Amino acid sequence: MTVTARKAPALSEPEPALATRIDPRLLARDLQAFRDPSPVRSAWELAITLVPFVALFAAIAVAVKAGYWLALAATPLAGLFLLRLFIIQHDCGHGAFLRSRAGNDWIGRLLGAFTLTPYDCWRYSHAQHHAGTGNLEARGSGDVDMLTVREFRELSWLRRLGYRLYRHPAVLLGLGPAYLFLLRHRLPIGLMTAGWVYWVSALGTNLVTALLFALPLYVFGFGVTALVFLPIVLSAASLGVWLFYVQHQFRDAYWEQRGDWSFFEAALEGSSYLELPRILAWFTGHIGIHHVHHLSSQIPFYRLPEVLEQHPVLRELNRFNVVQACGTLRLALWDEERRGMVTFREAARLA
């Protein structure tokens, strides 16, 4: 069923915003038709991502070991394949990759050893993110930290400086991803007392990662392996964090206090549609169609384009191209009075 606009207003009335002309509850019901994964298609998507990643990693390492350092120029491509593995792991966490819960979980755990992301720990925090997107009182789990203008003004000067540094692109897309994937994920930070399963997830991921790298470490040595793998991980991590940022941090994003918050409105209005070139859309698993993903997270990533084809009105909602999305990195605070995100400079001027 194609989503249609509500009854058109009279010519003398202003055209309402697109988001107000879509019934998110009705749309969520219609999207259930896309939630059934194809085991054959899922297996194919995994194969055409994992095999090229391993082959490309090995080829780069062999070339560097032989002295052909120019091969390191291929590390961003390997990073894109690693990012796509993370998208598959992400679908497993939502139960969207296979029909079997156990199948999703074990594939997700295995991929976590490649992406350096403990599956069970990440699945828990990501579920919290989905349950509280756009809720000002549910921030802090699986999110990019964000303060309101009032909260920022109430901080001490030292904590304001810390928040400014945290929101700087060099930290958000550089130091932050490196810390998150290389250090923070090694222990169940935030879930230290939540149960043994999260310790098993974190430490088990570390162990399997070590076993996976035993062979390249033996063949190529620590220096070559690190020289090849670290740039791959960091490029994938930085792009992944950038994607996560632009999916919810934009000028007219949806944020409400708990009493006024709606899951359906937050999913549709608080998530963006990042329109990427076709090749980048493939590598990122179409996760740029994020408003659809948040409204119905059990849709397999490879079926998200089908939703836009059958519901073309969604192409116009919160749509950004790459240049526009990069511009959102300047936004840092939520202005509760003006109902939008603002930059530090705008917040100071408005004060």
C-alpha positions as CSV (number, residue, x, y, z in Angstrom):
1,M,0.0,0.0,0.0
2,T,1.5,3.3,-1.1
3,V,1.4,6.1,1.5
4,T,-0.8,8.9,0.4
5,A,-1.0,12.4,1.6
6,R,-3.9,13.3,3.9
7,K,-6.7,15.4,2.5
8,A,-5.3,18.3,0.6
9,P,-5.9,21.8,2.2
10,A,-7.9,24.5,0.5
11,L,-6.0,26.7,-1.9
12,S,-6.2,29.6,0.5
13,E,-4.5,27.6,3.3
14,P,-0.7,27.2,3.5
15,E,0.6,23.8,2.5
16,P,1.4,21.8,5.7
17,A,4.8,20.4,6.3
18,L,5.4,17.0,4.7
19,A,5.8,15.2,8.0
20,T,2.4,16.3,9.1
21,R,0.8,14.8,5.9
22,I,2.1,11.3,6.7
23,D,0.5,9.1,9.3
24,P,3.5,7.4,10.9
25,R,1.4,4.7,12.6
26,L,-0.4,3.8,9.3
27,L,3.0,3.8,7.5
28,A,4.6,1.5,10.2
29,R,1.7,-0.9,9.6
30,D,2.2,-0.9,5.9
31,L,6.0,-1.4,6.3
32,Q,5.4,-4.8,7.9
33,A,5.2,-6.2,4.4
34,F,8.9,-5.6,3.9
35,R,10.1,-7.3,7.1
36,D,10.6,-10.8,5.8
37,P,14.3,-11.5,5.0
38,S,15.3,-13.9,2.3
39,P,17.8,-16.5,3.6
40,V,19.4,-16.9,0.1
41,R,19.7,-13.1,-0.4
42,S,21.1,-12.7,3.1
43,A,23.7,-15.4,2.5
44,W,24.7,-13.8,-0.8
45,E,25.0,-10.3,0.8
46,L,27.2,-11.8,3.5
47,A,29.4,-13.7,1.0
48,I,30.0,-10.7,-1.4
49,T,31.0,-8.6,1.6
50,L,33.1,-10.9,3.8
51,V,35.0,-12.7,1.0
52,P,36.2,-9.5,-0.7
53,F,37.1,-7.9,2.6
54,V,39.3,-10.9,3.6
55,A,40.8,-11.1,0.1
56,L,41.5,-7.4,-0.1
57,F,43.1,-7.4,3.4
58,A,45.4,-10.3,2.4
59,A,46.3,-8.7,-0.9
60,I,47.3,-5.4,0.7
61,A,49.3,-7.2,3.4
62,V,51.1,-9.3,0.8
63,A,51.9,-6.2,-1.3
64,V,53.2,-4.2,1.7
65,K,55.2,-7.2,3.0
66,A,56.9,-7.3,-0.5
67,G,57.7,-3.6,-0.3
68,Y,54.8,-2.2,-2.4
69,W,53.6,0.5,0.0
70,L,51.4,2.0,-2.6
71,A,49.0,-0.9,-1.8
72,L,48.0,1.0,1.3
73,A,46.0,3.3,-0.9
74,A,43.4,0.5,-1.1
75,T,42.8,0.6,2.6
76,P,39.7,2.9,2.3
77,L,38.1,0.4,0.0
78,A,38.7,-2.3,2.5
79,G,37.3,0.0,5.1
80,L,34.1,0.3,3.1
81,F,33.8,-3.5,3.0
82,L,34.4,-3.6,6.8
83,L,31.7,-0.9,7.2
84,R,29.3,-3.1,5.2
85,L,30.1,-6.0,7.5
86,F,29.0,-3.8,10.4
87,I,25.8,-3.0,8.7
88,I,25.1,-6.7,8.4
89,Q,25.9,-7.1,12.1
90,H,23.5,-4.2,12.7
91,D,20.7,-6.1,10.9
92,C,21.5,-9.2,12.9
93,G,21.0,-7.2,16.1
94,H,17.5,-6.2,14.9
95,G,16.6,-9.7,13.9
96,A,16.4,-8.5,10.3
97,F,19.1,-10.5,8.6
98,L,17.8,-14.1,9.0
99,R,14.5,-15.5,10.2
100,S,16.2,-17.4,13.0
101,R,17.0,-15.5,16.2
102,A,19.9,-17.9,16.9
103,G,21.2,-17.5,13.3
104,N,21.1,-13.7,13.6
105,D,22.9,-13.7,17.0
106,W,25.7,-16.1,16.0
107,I,26.4,-14.3,12.7
108,G,26.4,-11.0,14.6
109,R,28.8,-12.3,17.2
110,L,31.2,-13.6,14.5
111,L,31.1,-10.4,12.6
112,G,31.8,-8.5,15.8
113,A,35.3,-10.1,15.9
114,F,36.0,-8.4,12.5
115,T,34.4,-5.0,13.4
116,L,35.8,-5.0,16.9
117,T,32.3,-4.6,18.3
118,P,31.0,-7.0,21.0
119,Y,27.6,-8.0,19.6
120,D,25.6,-8.4,22.7
121,C,26.8,-5.2,24.3
122,W,26.2,-3.2,21.2
123,R,22.8,-4.8,20.6
124,Y,21.7,-3.7,24.1
125,S,22.8,-0.1,23.8
126,H,21.5,0.2,20.2
127,A,18.1,-1.1,21.3
128,Q,18.1,1.7,23.9
129,H,18.9,4.2,21.2
130,H,15.9,3.0,19.1
131,A,13.6,3.0,22.1
132,G,14.5,6.6,23.0
133,T,15.4,8.5,19.8
134,G,14.2,12.0,20.1
135,N,13.4,11.7,23.8
136,L,15.3,14.4,25.7
137,E,15.0,12.4,28.9
138,A,16.3,9.1,27.4
139,R,19.6,10.4,26.1
140,G,22.9,8.7,26.9
141,S,22.7,5.2,25.6
142,G,24.0,4.5,22.1
143,D,23.8,8.1,21.1
144,V,26.1,11.0,20.2
145,D,26.0,13.1,23.3
146,M,23.9,16.3,22.8
147,L,22.9,19.1,25.2
148,T,20.2,21.7,25.1
149,V,21.1,25.3,25.1
150,R,19.9,25.7,28.7
151,E,21.9,22.7,29.8
152,F,25.0,24.0,28.1
153,R,24.7,27.4,29.8
154,E,24.3,25.9,33.2
155,L,27.7,24.0,32.9
156,S,30.9,25.3,34.4
157,W,33.3,26.9,31.9
158,L,35.5,23.8,32.1
159,R,32.7,21.4,31.2
160,R,31.5,23.7,28.5
161,L,35.0,23.6,27.0
162,G,34.9,19.8,27.3
163,Y,31.6,19.6,25.4
164,R,32.9,22.0,22.7
165,L,35.9,19.7,22.2
166,Y,33.7,16.6,22.2
167,R,31.5,18.1,19.4
168,H,34.5,19.2,17.3
169,P,34.6,17.2,14.0
170,A,38.2,16.2,14.7
171,V,37.1,14.5,17.9
172,L,33.7,13.2,16.6
173,L,35.1,11.7,13.5
174,G,38.8,11.1,14.5
175,L,39.7,10.5,18.1
176,G,36.2,9.4,19.1
177,P,35.8,6.5,16.7
178,A,39.4,5.4,17.4
179,Y,38.7,5.3,21.2
180,L,35.3,3.7,20.7
181,F,36.4,0.8,18.5
182,L,40.0,0.2,19.7
183,L,39.6,0.8,23.4
184,R,36.1,1.2,24.8
185,H,34.7,-2.0,23.1
186,R,37.4,-4.1,24.8
187,L,35.4,-4.1,28.0
188,P,31.6,-3.8,28.6
189,I,31.8,-0.1,29.5
190,G,28.4,1.0,30.7
191,L,27.3,-2.6,31.4
192,M,30.0,-3.6,33.9
193,T,27.4,-4.6,36.5
194,A,24.5,-5.5,34.1
195,G,25.3,-9.3,34.0
196,W,27.9,-11.8,32.9
197,V,26.6,-12.0,29.4
198,Y,28.1,-8.6,28.5
199,W,31.5,-9.6,29.9
200,V,31.4,-12.8,27.9
201,S,30.4,-10.7,24.8
202,A,33.3,-8.3,25.2
203,L,36.0,-10.7,26.3
204,G,34.8,-13.4,23.9
205,T,35.0,-10.9,21.0
206,N,38.5,-10.0,22.0
207,L,39.5,-13.7,22.0
208,V,38.0,-14.5,18.6
209,T,39.6,-11.4,17.1
210,A,43.0,-12.5,18.4
211,L,42.4,-16.0,16.9
212,L,41.4,-14.5,13.6
213,F,44.6,-12.4,13.5
214,A,46.9,-15.2,14.6
215,L,47.5,-16.3,11.0
216,P,48.3,-12.8,9.5
217,L,50.4,-12.0,12.5
218,Y,52.4,-15.2,11.9
219,V,52.7,-14.7,8.2
220,F,53.2,-10.9,7.9
221,G,54.4,-9.9,11.4
222,F,52.9,-7.4,13.8
223,G,54.1,-4.3,12.0
224,V,52.6,-5.1,8.6
225,T,49.4,-6.4,10.1
226,A,48.9,-3.3,12.2
227,L,49.9,-1.0,9.4
228,V,47.2,-2.6,7.2
229,F,44.4,-3.2,9.7
230,L,44.5,0.0,11.7
231,P,43.8,2.3,8.8
232,I,41.1,0.0,7.6
233,V,39.4,0.0,11.0
234,L,39.8,3.7,11.5
235,S,38.4,4.7,8.1
236,A,35.4,2.4,8.6
237,A,34.8,3.7,12.1
238,S,35.0,7.3,11.1
239,L,32.6,6.9,8.2
240,G,30.3,4.9,10.4
241,V,30.2,7.5,13.2
242,W,29.6,10.2,10.5
243,L,26.6,8.2,9.2
244,F,25.3,7.8,12.7
245,Y,25.7,11.5,13.4
246,V,23.9,12.8,10.3
247,Q,21.1,10.4,10.9
248,H,19.8,12.3,13.9
249,Q,21.7,15.6,14.2
250,F,20.2,18.1,11.8
251,R,18.5,21.5,12.0
252,D,14.9,20.3,12.2
253,A,15.4,17.1,14.0
254,Y,12.7,15.9,16.4
255,W,13.3,16.2,20.2
256,E,10.6,16.3,22.9
257,Q,10.3,15.8,26.6
258,R,9.0,12.4,27.7
259,G,5.4,13.6,28.2
260,D,5.1,14.9,24.6
261,W,7.3,12.3,23.0
262,S,6.0,9.8,20.4
263,F,8.0,6.8,19.1
264,F,6.4,7.0,15.7
265,E,6.9,10.7,15.2
266,A,10.4,10.5,16.5
267,A,11.3,7.7,14.1
268,L,9.9,9.5,11.0
269,E,10.7,13.2,11.9
270,G,13.9,12.6,14.0
271,S,15.8,10.5,11.4
272,S,17.2,11.7,8.1
273,Y,17.2,10.3,4.6
274,L,20.8,10.6,3.4
275,E,20.8,10.4,-0.4
276,L,24.1,8.8,-1.4
277,P,25.6,7.9,-4.7
278,R,24.6,4.4,-5.7
279,I,28.0,2.8,-4.9
280,L,28.2,4.4,-1.5
281,A,24.6,3.4,-0.8
282,W,25.6,-0.2,-1.5
283,F,28.6,-0.1,0.8
284,T,26.6,1.5,3.6
285,G,23.8,-1.0,3.3
286,H,21.3,1.8,2.4
287,I,21.3,2.8,6.1
288,G,21.0,6.4,4.8
289,I,17.2,5.6,4.5
290,H,17.2,6.0,8.2
291,H,13.7,7.3,8.8
292,V,12.3,4.1,7.4
293,H,14.8,2.0,9.4
294,H,13.7,3.6,12.6
295,L,10.0,3.3,11.9
296,S,10.5,-0.5,11.1
297,S,13.9,-1.7,12.2
298,Q,13.2,-5.3,11.2
299,I,13.3,-4.5,7.5
300,P,16.5,-6.1,6.0
301,F,18.9,-3.4,4.7
302,Y,18.6,-4.7,1.1
303,R,14.9,-4.1,1.1
304,L,15.0,-0.5,2.2
305,P,15.1,0.8,-1.4
306,E,11.9,-1.1,-2.1
307,V,10.2,1.0,0.5
308,L,11.1,4.3,-1.2
309,E,10.0,2.9,-4.6
310,Q,6.5,2.0,-3.2
311,H,6.3,5.1,-0.9
312,P,7.9,7.9,-2.9
313,V,6.7,10.6,-0.6
314,L,9.4,9.4,1.9
315,R,12.1,10.6,-0.6
316,E,11.3,14.2,0.3
317,L,11.3,13.8,4.1
318,N,14.5,15.1,5.9
319,R,16.5,14.5,2.7
320,F,20.2,15.5,2.6
321,N,22.9,15.0,0.1
322,V,26.5,14.5,1.2
323,V,27.4,18.2,1.1
324,Q,24.3,19.2,3.1
325,A,25.0,16.3,5.6
326,C,28.5,17.5,6.2
327,G,27.1,21.0,7.0
328,T,25.2,19.5,10.0
329,L,28.5,18.9,11.8
330,R,28.4,22.6,12.8
331,L,25.2,22.0,14.8
332,A,25.9,21.3,18.5
333,L,22.9,22.2,20.7
334,W,19.2,21.8,20.8
335,D,17.3,25.0,21.3
336,E,14.0,24.1,23.1
337,E,12.5,27.5,22.6
338,R,13.1,27.7,18.8
339,R,12.6,23.9,18.3
340,G,15.8,23.3,16.3
341,M,19.5,22.5,16.5
342,V,21.8,25.5,16.6
343,T,25.6,26.1,16.4
344,F,27.6,27.4,19.4
345,R,27.8,30.8,17.7
346,E,24.0,30.9,17.1
347,A,23.3,29.9,20.7
348,A,25.6,32.7,22.0
349,R,24.0,35.3,19.7
350,L,20.5,34.2,20.8
351,A,21.5,34.6,24.4
